[in-house]
């Protein structure tokens, strides 16, 4: 999908203020409401814009510990293992990877003891053969898309 400068401006606006309505976006961008709606529809249909979820601070919810687990699984079990991991609430995301590990899992916990419980739950998943876990000490670069969207505007 080819994106232009207006798409970039709209995405930046929604990145900064995801609660803005179509009318306010059109006002700020200086284009018709129908133009904004058409662009949003195009971005959604093309899979560029995947939704408008709220930003949630997991630490403020009591999940102050973030960890990453490299997971080796039995061959042919990726789908089944991924579905079982999806059922564990503390598992935030899972990526299939190349290299020695088959899956990279980002998870959260309330404490070290809670992390042990989550790790035990993951290790109990049929098909998981080995797990290596690293605790995140800080997040100097949080998840972001802004620099890539800014490229659309030539910034």
TORDO-181405 format. One record per residue: x, y, z of N, C-alpha, C, O, CB in turn; residue number from 1; residue in one letter. Coordinates in nm, 3 decimals. Glycine has a CB too. Layout:
% residues N
<r <X; Y; Z>; <X; Y; Z>; <X; Y; Z>; <X; Y; Z>; <X; Y; Z>; NUM; 'A'>
...
This chain:
% residues 155
<r <0.084; -0.117; 0.000>; <0.000; 0.000; 0.000>; <0.089; 0.124; 0.000>; <0.184; 0.133; 0.078>; <-0.096; -0.001; 0.122>; 1; 'X'>
<r <0.059; 0.218; -0.087>; <0.134; 0.342; -0.094>; <0.066; 0.448; -0.007>; <-0.055; 0.471; -0.019>; <0.146; 0.391; -0.240>; 2; 'X'>
<r <0.143; 0.510; 0.079>; <0.091; 0.614; 0.167>; <0.150; 0.748; 0.124>; <0.265; 0.756; 0.081>; <0.124; 0.584; 0.316>; 3; 'X'>
<r <0.069; 0.853; 0.135>; <0.118; 0.986; 0.099>; <0.128; 1.075; 0.222>; <0.109; 1.030; 0.335>; <0.025; 1.050; -0.006>; 4; 'X'>
<r <0.159; 1.202; 0.199>; <0.180; 1.295; 0.308>; <0.056; 1.312; 0.395>; <0.067; 1.321; 0.518>; <0.223; 1.430; 0.253>; 5; 'X'>
<r <-0.062; 1.317; 0.334>; <-0.185; 1.332; 0.413>; <-0.207; 1.209; 0.502>; <-0.248; 1.223; 0.617>; <-0.306; 1.352; 0.320>; 6; 'X'>
<r <-0.181; 1.090; 0.449>; <-0.191; 0.969; 0.532>; <-0.097; 0.981; 0.652>; <-0.134; 0.948; 0.764>; <-0.157; 0.842; 0.449>; 7; 'X'>
<r <0.026; 1.028; 0.626>; <0.123; 1.045; 0.733>; <0.078; 1.144; 0.837>; <0.091; 1.118; 0.957>; <0.255; 1.089; 0.677>; 8; 'X'>
<r <0.023; 1.256; 0.793>; <-0.026; 1.357; 0.888>; <-0.140; 1.301; 0.973>; <-0.146; 1.325; 1.093>; <-0.074; 1.483; 0.812>; 9; 'X'>
<r <-0.229; 1.228; 0.909>; <-0.342; 1.168; 0.981>; <-0.293; 1.065; 1.082>; <-0.340; 1.063; 1.196>; <-0.441; 1.103; 0.883>; 10; 'X'>
<r <-0.200; 0.980; 1.042>; <-0.146; 0.879; 1.134>; <-0.072; 0.944; 1.251>; <-0.084; 0.898; 1.364>; <-0.053; 0.784; 1.059>; 11; 'X'>
<r <0.005; 1.049; 1.224>; <0.074; 1.120; 1.333>; <-0.026; 1.182; 1.430>; <-0.008; 1.176; 1.551>; <0.167; 1.228; 1.276>; 12; 'X'>
<r <-0.130; 1.242; 1.375>; <-0.233; 1.304; 1.459>; <-0.297; 1.199; 1.551>; <-0.316; 1.224; 1.670>; <-0.340; 1.371; 1.371>; 13; 'X'>
<r <-0.329; 1.084; 1.494>; <-0.393; 0.979; 1.575>; <-0.294; 0.909; 1.667>; <-0.333; 0.854; 1.770>; <-0.458; 0.876; 1.483>; 14; 'X'>
<r <-0.166; 0.910; 1.631>; <-0.063; 0.854; 1.721>; <-0.053; 0.941; 1.846>; <-0.043; 0.890; 1.958>; <0.075; 0.845; 1.649>; 15; 'X'>
<r <-0.057; 1.073; 1.825>; <-0.045; 1.167; 1.937>; <-0.174; 1.177; 2.018>; <-0.170; 1.191; 2.141>; <-0.007; 1.304; 1.887>; 16; 'X'>
<r <-0.288; 1.170; 1.950>; <-0.418; 1.186; 2.016>; <-0.518; 1.086; 1.960>; <-0.602; 1.123; 1.877>; <-0.471; 1.331; 1.999>; 17; 'X'>
<r <-0.511; 0.961; 2.002>; <-0.594; 0.856; 1.943>; <-0.744; 0.873; 1.966>; <-0.824; 0.805; 1.901>; <-0.552; 0.724; 1.997>; 18; 'X'>
<r <-0.785; 0.961; 2.056>; <-0.927; 0.978; 2.083>; <-0.995; 1.083; 1.995>; <-1.115; 1.108; 2.008>; <-0.946; 1.016; 2.227>; 19; 'X'>
<r <-0.919; 1.144; 1.905>; <-0.978; 1.247; 1.818>; <-1.082; 1.185; 1.725>; <-1.064; 1.073; 1.676>; <-0.868; 1.318; 1.735>; 20; 'X'>
<r <-1.189; 1.258; 1.703>; <-1.291; 1.214; 1.609>; <-1.257; 1.258; 1.468>; <-1.165; 1.337; 1.446>; <-1.428; 1.269; 1.650>; 21; 'X'>
<r <-1.332; 1.206; 1.374>; <-1.310; 1.237; 1.232>; <-1.325; 1.386; 1.206>; <-1.245; 1.444; 1.133>; <-1.408; 1.158; 1.144>; 22; 'X'>
<r <-1.426; 1.449; 1.265>; <-1.449; 1.591; 1.242>; <-1.332; 1.675; 1.292>; <-1.288; 1.768; 1.224>; <-1.579; 1.636; 1.310>; 23; 'X'>
<r <-1.280; 1.644; 1.412>; <-1.168; 1.719; 1.465>; <-1.041; 1.694; 1.383>; <-0.962; 1.786; 1.362>; <-1.144; 1.682; 1.612>; 24; 'X'>
<r <-1.022; 1.573; 1.336>; <-0.907; 1.544; 1.248>; <-0.916; 1.627; 1.121>; <-0.817; 1.684; 1.077>; <-0.902; 1.393; 1.213>; 25; 'X'>
<r <-1.035; 1.634; 1.062>; <-1.051; 1.711; 0.939>; <-1.023; 1.858; 0.964>; <-0.962; 1.925; 0.880>; <-1.192; 1.692; 0.880>; 26; 'X'>
<r <-1.068; 1.910; 1.077>; <-1.043; 2.050; 1.111>; <-0.894; 2.078; 1.124>; <-0.842; 2.175; 1.070>; <-1.116; 2.088; 1.240>; 27; 'X'>
<r <-0.825; 1.991; 1.197>; <-0.682; 2.012; 1.221>; <-0.597; 1.993; 1.095>; <-0.493; 2.057; 1.079>; <-0.634; 1.918; 1.328>; 28; 'X'>
<r <-0.642; 1.905; 1.007>; <-0.567; 1.880; 0.884>; <-0.606; 1.974; 0.770>; <-0.537; 1.983; 0.668>; <-0.588; 1.737; 0.841>; 29; 'X'>
<r <-0.717; 2.043; 0.789>; <-0.762; 2.137; 0.686>; <-0.817; 2.069; 0.562>; <-0.803; 2.120; 0.450>; <-0.649; 2.226; 0.646>; 30; 'X'>
<r <-0.881; 1.954; 0.582>; <-0.943; 1.882; 0.471>; <-1.087; 1.847; 0.509>; <-1.126; 1.859; 0.625>; <-0.863; 1.753; 0.434>; 31; 'X'>
<r <-1.164; 1.804; 0.412>; <-1.304; 1.770; 0.435>; <-1.316; 1.646; 0.524>; <-1.230; 1.558; 0.525>; <-1.377; 1.746; 0.302>; 32; 'X'>
<r <-1.427; 1.642; 0.598>; <-1.455; 1.527; 0.685>; <-1.458; 1.399; 0.604>; <-1.405; 1.297; 0.648>; <-1.588; 1.546; 0.759>; 33; 'X'>
<r <-1.519; 1.403; 0.486>; <-1.527; 1.285; 0.399>; <-1.389; 1.236; 0.355>; <-1.368; 1.116; 0.339>; <-1.610; 1.316; 0.276>; 34; 'X'>
<r <-1.296; 1.329; 0.336>; <-1.159; 1.292; 0.299>; <-1.093; 1.214; 0.413>; <-1.029; 1.112; 0.389>; <-1.075; 1.417; 0.264>; 35; 'X'>
<r <-1.108; 1.264; 0.536>; <-1.051; 1.194; 0.651>; <-1.113; 1.057; 0.665>; <-1.043; 0.958; 0.687>; <-1.072; 1.276; 0.781>; 36; 'X'>
<r <-1.245; 1.049; 0.652>; <-1.313; 0.920; 0.665>; <-1.266; 0.823; 0.558>; <-1.243; 0.706; 0.587>; <-1.466; 0.938; 0.656>; 37; 'X'>
<r <-1.251; 0.871; 0.435>; <-1.204; 0.785; 0.325>; <-1.062; 0.736; 0.352>; <-1.030; 0.620; 0.326>; <-1.210; 0.860; 0.191>; 38; 'X'>
<r <-0.977; 0.824; 0.404>; <-0.839; 0.785; 0.435>; <-0.837; 0.683; 0.549>; <-0.762; 0.585; 0.543>; <-0.755; 0.908; 0.474>; 39; 'X'>
<r <-0.918; 0.705; 0.651>; <-0.924; 0.608; 0.761>; <-0.972; 0.472; 0.711>; <-0.917; 0.368; 0.748>; <-1.018; 0.659; 0.873>; 40; 'X'>
<r <-1.074; 0.473; 0.627>; <-1.125; 0.348; 0.571>; <-1.016; 0.277; 0.490>; <-1.001; 0.155; 0.500>; <-1.248; 0.374; 0.482>; 41; 'X'>
<r <-0.940; 0.354; 0.410>; <-0.832; 0.296; 0.329>; <-0.723; 0.238; 0.419>; <-0.674; 0.128; 0.394>; <-0.772; 0.404; 0.234>; 42; 'X'>
<r <-0.686; 0.310; 0.524>; <-0.581; 0.264; 0.615>; <-0.624; 0.140; 0.692>; <-0.544; 0.050; 0.716>; <-0.543; 0.375; 0.713>; 43; 'X'>
<r <-0.751; 0.136; 0.731>; <-0.804; 0.018; 0.801>; <-0.812; -0.102; 0.706>; <-0.768; -0.211; 0.741>; <-0.943; 0.048; 0.860>; 44; 'X'>
<r <-0.866; -0.080; 0.587>; <-0.880; -0.189; 0.489>; <-0.744; -0.243; 0.446>; <-0.730; -0.363; 0.421>; <-0.958; -0.141; 0.366>; 45; 'X'>
<r <-0.644; -0.157; 0.438>; <-0.511; -0.198; 0.398>; <-0.429; -0.260; 0.510>; <-0.318; -0.308; 0.487>; <-0.437; -0.083; 0.343>; 46; 'X'>
<r <-0.482; -0.260; 0.631>; <-0.413; -0.320; 0.745>; <-0.305; -0.231; 0.805>; <-0.232; -0.276; 0.893>; <-0.352; -0.448; 0.703>; 47; 'X'>
<r <-0.295; -0.106; 0.759>; <-0.197; -0.014; 0.816>; <-0.242; 0.029; 0.955>; <-0.164; 0.027; 1.050>; <-0.176; 0.110; 0.724>; 48; 'X'>
<r <-0.366; 0.066; 0.966>; <-0.426; 0.106; 1.093>; <-0.504; -0.014; 1.143>; <-0.597; -0.062; 1.077>; <-0.517; 0.234; 1.078>; 49; 'X'>
<r <-0.467; -0.063; 1.261>; <-0.529; -0.187; 1.309>; <-0.629; -0.167; 1.420>; <-0.691; -0.263; 1.466>; <-0.423; -0.280; 1.356>; 50; 'X'>
<r <-0.648; -0.043; 1.464>; <-0.746; -0.019; 1.568>; <-0.707; 0.101; 1.651>; <-0.608; 0.168; 1.623>; <-0.763; -0.140; 1.656>; 51; 'X'>
<r <-0.785; 0.126; 1.751>; <-0.765; 0.240; 1.839>; <-0.768; 0.195; 1.985>; <-0.853; 0.241; 2.061>; <-0.871; 0.349; 1.814>; 52; 'X'>
<r <-0.676; 0.105; 2.025>; <-0.680; 0.060; 2.163>; <-0.626; 0.167; 2.257>; <-0.545; 0.251; 2.217>; <-0.599; -0.070; 2.179>; 53; 'X'>
<r <-0.670; 0.166; 2.381>; <-0.615; 0.262; 2.477>; <-0.473; 0.224; 2.515>; <-0.436; 0.106; 2.513>; <-0.704; 0.269; 2.603>; 54; 'X'>
<r <-0.394; 0.322; 2.549>; <-0.259; 0.296; 2.601>; <-0.274; 0.264; 2.749>; <-0.327; 0.346; 2.825>; <-0.161; 0.418; 2.577>; 55; 'X'>
<r <-0.228; 0.149; 2.790>; <-0.244; 0.103; 2.928>; <-0.105; 0.086; 2.989>; <-0.018; 0.020; 2.931>; <-0.325; -0.032; 2.935>; 56; 'X'>
<r <-0.083; 0.144; 3.106>; <0.042; 0.130; 3.178>; <0.030; 0.007; 3.268>; <-0.035; 0.012; 3.372>; <0.077; 0.259; 3.261>; 57; 'X'>
<r <0.095; -0.102; 3.227>; <0.083; -0.226; 3.303>; <0.144; -0.215; 3.442>; <0.096; -0.279; 3.536>; <0.149; -0.340; 3.228>; 58; 'X'>
<r <0.250; -0.135; 3.457>; <0.309; -0.116; 3.590>; <0.209; -0.050; 3.683>; <0.201; -0.086; 3.801>; <0.438; -0.031; 3.580>; 59; 'X'>
<r <0.133; 0.047; 3.633>; <0.032; 0.114; 3.715>; <-0.080; 0.018; 3.754>; <-0.149; 0.040; 3.854>; <-0.027; 0.234; 3.639>; 60; 'X'>
<r <-0.097; -0.089; 3.676>; <-0.196; -0.192; 3.708>; <-0.141; -0.298; 3.803>; <-0.212; -0.391; 3.840>; <-0.246; -0.258; 3.580>; 61; 'X'>
<r <-0.015; -0.283; 3.842>; <0.045; -0.379; 3.935>; <0.139; -0.479; 3.870>; <0.196; -0.563; 3.939>; <-0.062; -0.453; 4.004>; 62; 'X'>
<r <0.157; -0.470; 3.739>; <0.247; -0.561; 3.669>; <0.376; -0.486; 3.636>; <0.401; -0.452; 3.520>; <0.181; -0.617; 3.539>; 63; 'X'>
<r <0.458; -0.460; 3.738>; <0.578; -0.379; 3.723>; <0.698; -0.453; 3.668>; <0.800; -0.391; 3.637>; <0.613; -0.321; 3.852>; 64; 'X'>
<r <0.690; -0.585; 3.655>; <0.802; -0.663; 3.606>; <0.773; -0.708; 3.464>; <0.671; -0.771; 3.437>; <0.830; -0.784; 3.698>; 65; 'X'>
<r <0.864; -0.675; 3.372>; <0.854; -0.720; 3.233>; <0.970; -0.815; 3.208>; <1.082; -0.789; 3.251>; <0.855; -0.600; 3.132>; 66; 'X'>
<r <0.944; -0.924; 3.138>; <1.047; -1.021; 3.104>; <1.028; -1.067; 2.960>; <0.920; -1.057; 2.903>; <1.045; -1.142; 3.202>; 67; 'X'>
<r <1.137; -1.118; 2.905>; <1.135; -1.176; 2.772>; <1.182; -1.319; 2.784>; <1.282; -1.347; 2.851>; <1.223; -1.094; 2.672>; 68; 'X'>
<r <1.111; -1.409; 2.719>; <1.147; -1.551; 2.726>; <1.173; -1.603; 2.585>; <1.089; -1.590; 2.496>; <1.035; -1.632; 2.796>; 69; 'X'>
<r <1.289; -1.664; 2.566>; <1.319; -1.735; 2.442>; <1.272; -1.878; 2.463>; <1.313; -1.946; 2.556>; <1.473; -1.728; 2.405>; 70; 'X'>
<r <1.186; -1.921; 2.374>; <1.117; -2.048; 2.393>; <1.151; -2.143; 2.278>; <1.126; -2.113; 2.162>; <0.964; -2.027; 2.403>; 71; 'X'>
<r <1.207; -2.258; 2.312>; <1.230; -2.363; 2.213>; <1.113; -2.460; 2.224>; <1.075; -2.502; 2.334>; <1.369; -2.435; 2.235>; 72; 'X'>
<r <1.057; -2.495; 2.109>; <0.940; -2.584; 2.108>; <0.965; -2.703; 2.017>; <1.055; -2.702; 1.933>; <0.814; -2.508; 2.063>; 73; 'X'>
<r <0.883; -2.806; 2.035>; <0.891; -2.924; 1.950>; <0.848; -2.886; 1.808>; <0.759; -2.804; 1.789>; <0.801; -3.039; 2.006>; 74; 'X'>
<r <0.913; -2.947; 1.709>; <0.879; -2.917; 1.571>; <0.732; -2.944; 1.543>; <0.675; -3.042; 1.590>; <0.966; -2.998; 1.476>; 75; 'X'>
<r <0.673; -2.855; 1.465>; <0.534; -2.872; 1.426>; <0.434; -2.832; 1.532>; <0.314; -2.854; 1.513>; <0.511; -3.012; 1.388>; 76; 'X'>
<r <0.478; -2.775; 1.643>; <0.387; -2.743; 1.755>; <0.364; -2.593; 1.771>; <0.298; -2.552; 1.867>; <0.443; -2.798; 1.884>; 77; 'X'>
<r <0.416; -2.510; 1.680>; <0.407; -2.364; 1.697>; <0.263; -2.316; 1.718>; <0.237; -2.240; 1.810>; <0.468; -2.294; 1.576>; 78; 'X'>
<r <0.172; -2.359; 1.635>; <0.034; -2.314; 1.646>; <-0.031; -2.352; 1.777>; <-0.097; -2.270; 1.840>; <-0.047; -2.370; 1.533>; 79; 'X'>
<r <-0.012; -2.475; 1.818>; <-0.071; -2.525; 1.943>; <-0.010; -2.453; 2.062>; <-0.081; -2.410; 2.154>; <-0.051; -2.677; 1.957>; 80; 'X'>
<r <0.124; -2.439; 2.061>; <0.192; -2.371; 2.172>; <0.148; -2.225; 2.177>; <0.121; -2.173; 2.286>; <0.347; -2.381; 2.156>; 81; 'X'>
<r <0.139; -2.158; 2.063>; <0.097; -2.018; 2.060>; <-0.044; -2.001; 2.117>; <-0.071; -1.906; 2.190>; <0.103; -1.963; 1.916>; 82; 'X'>
<r <-0.132; -2.093; 2.085>; <-0.269; -2.084; 2.138>; <-0.271; -2.103; 2.289>; <-0.347; -2.036; 2.359>; <-0.359; -2.189; 2.071>; 83; 'X'>
<r <-0.191; -2.193; 2.340>; <-0.182; -2.215; 2.486>; <-0.122; -2.093; 2.554>; <-0.165; -2.056; 2.663>; <-0.099; -2.340; 2.518>; 84; 'X'>
<r <-0.021; -2.031; 2.490>; <0.039; -1.911; 2.548>; <-0.061; -1.796; 2.547>; <-0.063; -1.714; 2.639>; <0.167; -1.871; 2.469>; 85; 'X'>
<r <-0.144; -1.790; 2.445>; <-0.247; -1.685; 2.437>; <-0.342; -1.693; 2.557>; <-0.400; -1.592; 2.597>; <-0.327; -1.699; 2.304>; 86; 'X'>
<r <-0.359; -1.811; 2.612>; <-0.450; -1.830; 2.725>; <-0.390; -1.784; 2.858>; <-0.461; -1.774; 2.958>; <-0.488; -1.977; 2.735>; 87; 'X'>
<r <-0.260; -1.756; 2.861>; <-0.194; -1.708; 2.983>; <-0.202; -1.555; 2.983>; <-0.142; -1.490; 2.898>; <-0.043; -1.758; 2.992>; 88; 'X'>
<r <-0.275; -1.500; 3.077>; <-0.303; -1.355; 3.077>; <-0.178; -1.270; 3.081>; <-0.176; -1.161; 3.023>; <-0.390; -1.320; 3.195>; 89; 'X'>
<r <-0.074; -1.315; 3.146>; <0.048; -1.235; 3.161>; <0.135; -1.234; 3.035>; <0.231; -1.158; 3.026>; <0.130; -1.287; 3.278>; 90; 'X'>
<r <0.103; -1.317; 2.938>; <0.175; -1.319; 2.811>; <0.119; -1.206; 2.725>; <0.003; -1.209; 2.684>; <0.162; -1.459; 2.738>; 91; 'X'>
<r <0.202; -1.106; 2.698>; <0.158; -0.986; 2.626>; <0.171; -1.000; 2.475>; <0.088; -0.950; 2.400>; <0.236; -0.866; 2.671>; 92; 'X'>
<r <0.276; -1.069; 2.430>; <0.294; -1.091; 2.286>; <0.388; -1.208; 2.265>; <0.470; -1.241; 2.351>; <0.349; -0.964; 2.216>; 93; 'X'>
<r <0.375; -1.269; 2.149>; <0.458; -1.383; 2.111>; <0.498; -1.363; 1.965>; <0.415; -1.335; 1.879>; <0.383; -1.521; 2.132>; 94; 'X'>
<r <0.628; -1.379; 1.938>; <0.679; -1.366; 1.802>; <0.749; -1.496; 1.763>; <0.830; -1.547; 1.840>; <0.775; -1.245; 1.789>; 95; 'X'>
<r <0.719; -1.549; 1.644>; <0.796; -1.662; 1.590>; <0.927; -1.603; 1.538>; <0.927; -1.501; 1.469>; <0.716; -1.738; 1.475>; 96; 'X'>
<r <1.038; -1.669; 1.572>; <1.170; -1.612; 1.540>; <1.259; -1.714; 1.469>; <1.230; -1.834; 1.466>; <1.238; -1.564; 1.667>; 97; 'X'>
<r <1.367; -1.662; 1.412>; <1.471; -1.748; 1.358>; <1.577; -1.766; 1.466>; <1.573; -1.699; 1.569>; <1.533; -1.689; 1.228>; 98; 'X'>
<r <1.670; -1.856; 1.442>; <1.776; -1.880; 1.540>; <1.743; -1.998; 1.628>; <1.658; -2.080; 1.595>; <1.799; -1.755; 1.625>; 99; 'X'>
<r <1.810; -2.005; 1.741>; <1.794; -2.120; 1.829>; <1.654; -2.124; 1.891>; <1.592; -2.230; 1.900>; <1.899; -2.118; 1.940>; 100; 'X'>
<r <1.605; -2.009; 1.934>; <1.471; -2.006; 1.993>; <1.366; -2.002; 1.881>; <1.389; -1.945; 1.775>; <1.455; -1.884; 2.089>; 101; 'X'>
<r <1.252; -2.062; 1.907>; <1.144; -2.064; 1.809>; <1.045; -1.950; 1.832>; <0.986; -1.898; 1.737>; <1.070; -2.198; 1.815>; 102; 'X'>
<r <1.027; -1.912; 1.958>; <0.933; -1.806; 1.993>; <0.999; -1.709; 2.091>; <1.075; -1.750; 2.178>; <0.804; -1.866; 2.055>; 103; 'X'>
<r <0.970; -1.582; 2.074>; <1.010; -1.481; 2.171>; <0.883; -1.432; 2.238>; <0.790; -1.387; 2.171>; <1.091; -1.362; 2.104>; 104; 'X'>
<r <0.879; -1.442; 2.369>; <0.759; -1.412; 2.446>; <0.786; -1.292; 2.536>; <0.882; -1.292; 2.612>; <0.713; -1.535; 2.530>; 105; 'X'>
<r <0.701; -1.189; 2.527>; <0.707; -1.078; 2.623>; <0.599; -1.105; 2.726>; <0.483; -1.128; 2.691>; <0.689; -0.936; 2.553>; 106; 'X'>
<r <0.637; -1.101; 2.853>; <0.540; -1.129; 2.959>; <0.559; -1.031; 3.073>; <0.664; -0.967; 3.085>; <0.554; -1.273; 3.009>; 107; 'X'>
<r <0.459; -1.020; 3.154>; <0.464; -0.933; 3.271>; <0.428; -1.013; 3.395>; <0.365; -1.118; 3.388>; <0.369; -0.811; 3.255>; 108; 'X'>
<r <0.470; -0.959; 3.510>; <0.440; -1.023; 3.638>; <0.436; -0.916; 3.746>; <0.483; -0.804; 3.726>; <0.546; -1.134; 3.672>; 109; 'X'>
<r <0.380; -0.951; 3.859>; <0.369; -0.857; 3.971>; <0.495; -0.853; 4.057>; <0.524; -0.752; 4.122>; <0.251; -0.894; 4.058>; 110; 'X'>
<r <0.572; -0.963; 4.057>; <0.691; -0.975; 4.142>; <0.777; -1.088; 4.088>; <0.738; -1.155; 3.992>; <0.653; -1.000; 4.292>; 111; 'X'>
<r <0.892; -1.109; 4.148>; <0.976; -1.221; 4.109>; <0.905; -1.354; 4.133>; <0.914; -1.447; 4.052>; <1.109; -1.218; 4.185>; 112; 'X'>
<r <0.836; -1.363; 4.245>; <0.762; -1.486; 4.275>; <0.651; -1.509; 4.173>; <0.628; -1.623; 4.131>; <0.703; -1.479; 4.418>; 113; 'X'>
<r <0.584; -1.403; 4.134>; <0.479; -1.414; 4.034>; <0.539; -1.452; 3.899>; <0.480; -1.529; 3.824>; <0.400; -1.281; 4.022>; 114; 'X'>
<r <0.658; -1.398; 3.868>; <0.726; -1.435; 3.744>; <0.755; -1.585; 3.744>; <0.737; -1.650; 3.641>; <0.858; -1.355; 3.728>; 115; 'X'>
<r <0.797; -1.638; 3.856>; <0.824; -1.783; 3.863>; <0.697; -1.862; 3.833>; <0.702; -1.963; 3.764>; <0.878; -1.821; 4.002>; 116; 'X'>
<r <0.584; -1.815; 3.885>; <0.456; -1.882; 3.858>; <0.424; -1.880; 3.708>; <0.382; -1.981; 3.652>; <0.342; -1.815; 3.937>; 117; 'X'>
<r <0.445; -1.764; 3.644>; <0.416; -1.752; 3.501>; <0.511; -1.841; 3.420>; <0.468; -1.908; 3.327>; <0.429; -1.604; 3.455>; 118; 'X'>
<r <0.638; -1.840; 3.457>; <0.735; -1.926; 3.388>; <0.695; -2.073; 3.401>; <0.699; -2.148; 3.303>; <0.877; -1.905; 3.446>; 119; 'X'>
<r <0.655; -2.113; 3.522>; <0.612; -2.251; 3.542>; <0.491; -2.284; 3.454>; <0.482; -2.394; 3.400>; <0.577; -2.275; 3.691>; 120; 'X'>
<r <0.401; -2.189; 3.440>; <0.283; -2.210; 3.356>; <0.323; -2.227; 3.209>; <0.267; -2.310; 3.138>; <0.184; -2.093; 3.371>; 121; 'X'>
<r <0.421; -2.148; 3.165>; <0.467; -2.158; 3.026>; <0.539; -2.291; 3.004>; <0.517; -2.358; 2.904>; <0.561; -2.040; 2.992>; 122; 'X'>
<r <0.625; -2.327; 3.097>; <0.701; -2.452; 3.084>; <0.607; -2.573; 3.083>; <0.639; -2.676; 3.023>; <0.804; -2.465; 3.198>; 123; 'X'>
<r <0.493; -2.563; 3.149>; <0.396; -2.672; 3.152>; <0.320; -2.689; 3.021>; <0.249; -2.788; 3.003>; <0.299; -2.650; 3.264>; 124; 'X'>
<r <0.333; -2.594; 2.930>; <0.264; -2.604; 2.800>; <0.325; -2.719; 2.721>; <0.447; -2.724; 2.700>; <0.274; -2.470; 2.720>; 125; 'X'>
<r <0.241; -2.812; 2.676>; <0.289; -2.925; 2.598>; <0.352; -2.875; 2.468>; <0.291; -2.798; 2.393>; <0.173; -3.024; 2.568>; 126; 'X'>
<r <0.474; -2.919; 2.443>; <0.547; -2.875; 2.325>; <0.659; -2.778; 2.356>; <0.749; -2.761; 2.275>; <0.452; -2.811; 2.228>; 127; 'X'>
<r <0.654; -2.715; 2.473>; <0.763; -2.627; 2.515>; <0.875; -2.716; 2.569>; <0.855; -2.793; 2.662>; <0.715; -2.522; 2.624>; 128; 'X'>
<r <0.992; -2.703; 2.508>; <1.104; -2.788; 2.547>; <1.205; -2.717; 2.636>; <1.264; -2.778; 2.725>; <1.174; -2.840; 2.425>; 129; 'X'>
<r <1.224; -2.586; 2.612>; <1.323; -2.511; 2.690>; <1.281; -2.365; 2.691>; <1.224; -2.314; 2.594>; <1.467; -2.528; 2.631>; 130; 'X'>
<r <1.310; -2.299; 2.802>; <1.276; -2.158; 2.817>; <1.394; -2.085; 2.881>; <1.447; -2.129; 2.983>; <1.146; -2.139; 2.902>; 131; 'X'>
<r <1.435; -1.975; 2.821>; <1.540; -1.890; 2.879>; <1.479; -1.751; 2.896>; <1.430; -1.692; 2.800>; <1.670; -1.886; 2.788>; 132; 'X'>
<r <1.482; -1.701; 3.019>; <1.412; -1.577; 3.051>; <1.509; -1.467; 3.091>; <1.606; -1.492; 3.163>; <1.312; -1.601; 3.162>; 133; 'X'>
<r <1.482; -1.345; 3.045>; <1.558; -1.226; 3.084>; <1.460; -1.123; 3.136>; <1.355; -1.099; 3.076>; <1.643; -1.169; 2.964>; 134; 'X'>
<r <1.494; -1.062; 3.249>; <1.410; -0.957; 3.307>; <1.453; -0.823; 3.251>; <1.572; -0.792; 3.247>; <1.418; -0.958; 3.462>; 135; 'X'>
<r <1.357; -0.744; 3.208>; <1.385; -0.609; 3.159>; <1.408; -0.517; 3.278>; <1.326; -0.511; 3.369>; <1.269; -0.555; 3.070>; 136; 'X'>
<r <1.520; -0.446; 3.278>; <1.551; -0.354; 3.387>; <1.491; -0.216; 3.362>; <1.451; -0.148; 3.457>; <1.702; -0.342; 3.404>; 137; 'X'>
<r <1.483; -0.176; 3.237>; <1.422; -0.048; 3.199>; <1.385; -0.055; 3.052>; <1.419; -0.151; 2.983>; <1.518; 0.072; 3.228>; 138; 'X'>
<r <1.315; 0.047; 3.004>; <1.275; 0.054; 2.864>; <1.319; 0.187; 2.808>; <1.240; 0.281; 2.800>; <1.121; 0.035; 2.849>; 139; 'X'>
<r <1.448; 0.198; 2.767>; <1.498; 0.326; 2.717>; <1.432; 0.370; 2.587>; <1.425; 0.490; 2.560>; <1.646; 0.318; 2.698>; 140; 'X'>
<r <1.384; 0.275; 2.505>; <1.309; 0.308; 2.383>; <1.179; 0.227; 2.388>; <1.180; 0.108; 2.359>; <1.393; 0.276; 2.252>; 141; 'X'>
<r <1.069; 0.291; 2.425>; <0.942; 0.218; 2.431>; <0.890; 0.188; 2.291>; <0.938; 0.245; 2.193>; <0.838; 0.299; 2.510>; 142; 'X'>
<r <0.791; 0.098; 2.279>; <0.734; 0.070; 2.147>; <0.691; 0.200; 2.079>; <0.630; 0.287; 2.140>; <0.613; -0.026; 2.160>; 143; 'X'>
<r <0.725; 0.211; 1.951>; <0.697; 0.336; 1.881>; <0.680; 0.311; 1.733>; <0.734; 0.216; 1.677>; <0.808; 0.437; 1.906>; 144; 'X'>
<r <0.605; 0.399; 1.669>; <0.590; 0.398; 1.524>; <0.613; 0.538; 1.467>; <0.629; 0.554; 1.346>; <0.450; 0.348; 1.485>; 145; 'X'>
<r <0.616; 0.637; 1.553>; <0.625; 0.777; 1.509>; <0.737; 0.803; 1.410>; <0.710; 0.866; 1.307>; <0.643; 0.865; 1.628>; 146; 'X'>
<r <0.863; 0.759; 1.433>; <0.969; 0.789; 1.336>; <0.940; 0.736; 1.195>; <0.975; 0.801; 1.097>; <1.099; 0.731; 1.385>; 147; 'X'>
<r <0.878; 0.620; 1.185>; <0.845; 0.567; 1.055>; <0.733; 0.644; 0.987>; <0.736; 0.666; 0.866>; <0.806; 0.422; 1.068>; 148; 'X'>
<r <0.634; 0.686; 1.065>; <0.525; 0.764; 1.009>; <0.575; 0.902; 0.967>; <0.530; 0.956; 0.866>; <0.409; 0.778; 1.110>; 149; 'X'>
<r <0.668; 0.958; 1.044>; <0.724; 1.089; 1.009>; <0.795; 1.086; 0.874>; <0.800; 1.188; 0.805>; <0.820; 1.136; 1.116>; 150; 'X'>
<r <0.849; 0.972; 0.836>; <0.912; 0.959; 0.704>; <0.815; 0.989; 0.591>; <0.855; 1.036; 0.485>; <0.970; 0.820; 0.688>; 151; 'X'>
<r <0.688; 0.960; 0.613>; <0.587; 0.986; 0.511>; <0.575; 1.136; 0.483>; <0.539; 1.177; 0.373>; <0.452; 0.930; 0.555>; 152; 'X'>
<r <0.604; 1.213; 0.582>; <0.594; 1.359; 0.570>; <0.726; 1.421; 0.526>; <0.735; 1.542; 0.509>; <0.549; 1.421; 0.702>; 153; 'X'>
<r <0.829; 1.338; 0.506>; <0.958; 1.388; 0.464>; <1.036; 1.456; 0.574>; <1.125; 1.536; 0.546>; <0.940; 1.482; 0.351>; 154; 'X'>
<r <1.004; 1.426; 0.699>; <1.073; 1.489; 0.812>; <1.200; 1.416; 0.846>; <1.271; 1.455; 0.939>; <0.984; 1.494; 0.934>; 155; 'X'>
